[in-house]
Every structure is written in C-alpha cells, then in structure tokens.
C-alpha cells in the first residue's frame, strides 16, 4: 500500500515540476515583452519632447530651459514649441 502512495507522490511531483517549468518560461517571455514595450514607450516620450529621466530618478532639463530659466513658457507665442499629440 505504501508503494502505491510513493508512486502517486512521485507522479504529483513530476506534474508540479512540469507546471513550474512552464510557468517559468511564460514569466521569462512576459518579462522580455514588457522590456520591449517599456523601450518602445520611452522612445515615444523622448520623441514627444518629454525630458529624459536619469538613473537616480531625477528629470533632466532641456537645453532651452537651462539657457532661459526665468522664461515663462505659458506666455510664449511661438508655435514651434507646441506639442501635438495624435
């Protein structure tokens, strides 16, 4: 009777190991796809003119902001700085 129980447990362990292996593969694929999507979205932000964020989490300011720190962007009438989001 105990031999049958051992075989059942070994079978169950094999099933669980196979499930774990499959889930690990899915997790790795999901992480890779997420990294691709994050790269794509960060490229879109840069193209839209959003400042880049450094490794320490602070945002880098643009050259225009550094050159004219006192200039108020809301009063600028030039349309060159307007960002159109489609």
Protein Blocks (a to p, Z undefined) as FASTA:
>chain_A
ZZmmmmmmmmmmmmmmmmmmmmmmmmmmmmmmmmmmmmmmmmmmmmnopacddfkopacd
dfklmmmmmbcfklpcbfklpccdZZ
